């Protein structure tokens, strides 16, 4: 993935998170989400935007975790 922090708008923009063609367990996906949330906080952002991905199912799970 290519991530850019728009500090002025306080938004993390994630371009093309690419997932290898293997099945990720729920635990693996949750670890990725936890790390991504930490990365967003570290960069002093309040929101996150995804531009595109090769796995829409995983992206939907990730996006829902940021809404809750």
C-alpha positions in Angstrom: 0.0 0.0 0.0 1.0 3.6 -0.5 -0.1 5.8 2.3 0.1 9.6 2.5 -0.9 11.7 5.5 -2.7 14.9 4.6 -1.9 16.6 7.8 -3.8 19.8 6.9 -7.0 17.9 6.5 -6.0 15.2 9.1 -6.8 12.4 6.7 -4.7 9.3 5.9 -5.0 8.5 2.2 -4.3 4.9 1.4 -3.6 4.1 -2.3 -4.0 0.5 -3.4 -3.6 -1.8 -0.5 -2.6 -5.0 -2.3 -3.4 -8.3 -0.8 -1.6 -11.5 -1.9 -3.9 -14.3 -3.2 -4.1 -16.1 0.1 -6.9 -16.4 2.5 -6.4 -14.1 5.6 -7.8 -15.4 8.8 -10.0 -13.0 10.9 -7.1 -12.8 13.4 -4.6 -11.7 10.7 -7.1 -9.1 9.3 -7.7 -7.8 12.8 -3.9 -7.5 13.4 -3.6 -5.5 10.1 -6.5 -3.2 11.2 -4.9 -2.7 14.6 -1.6 -1.7 13.0 -3.3 0.5 10.5 -5.2 2.4 13.2 -1.9 2.9 15.1 -0.3 4.2 11.9 -3.2 6.7 11.5 -2.8 7.9 15.1 0.9 8.2 14.8 0.5 10.5 11.8 -2.0 12.6 13.7 -4.9 11.9 11.4 -8.5 11.6 12.4 -9.9 9.9 9.3 -8.8 7.4 6.6 -9.6 7.2 2.9 -9.0 4.3 0.6 -8.5 4.9 -3.1 -8.7 1.4 -4.6 -7.6 -2.2 -3.8 -7.3 -5.6 -5.4 -9.6 -7.2 -2.7 -12.8 -5.4 -2.1 -14.0 -7.9 0.5 -11.0 -7.2 2.8 -11.3 -3.5 2.2 -15.0 -3.5 3.3 -14.1 -5.2 6.6 -11.2 -2.7 7.2 -13.5 0.3 6.4 -16.2 -0.9 8.8 -13.6 -1.1 11.6 -12.9 2.6 11.2 -16.6 3.5 11.4 -17.2 1.7 14.7 
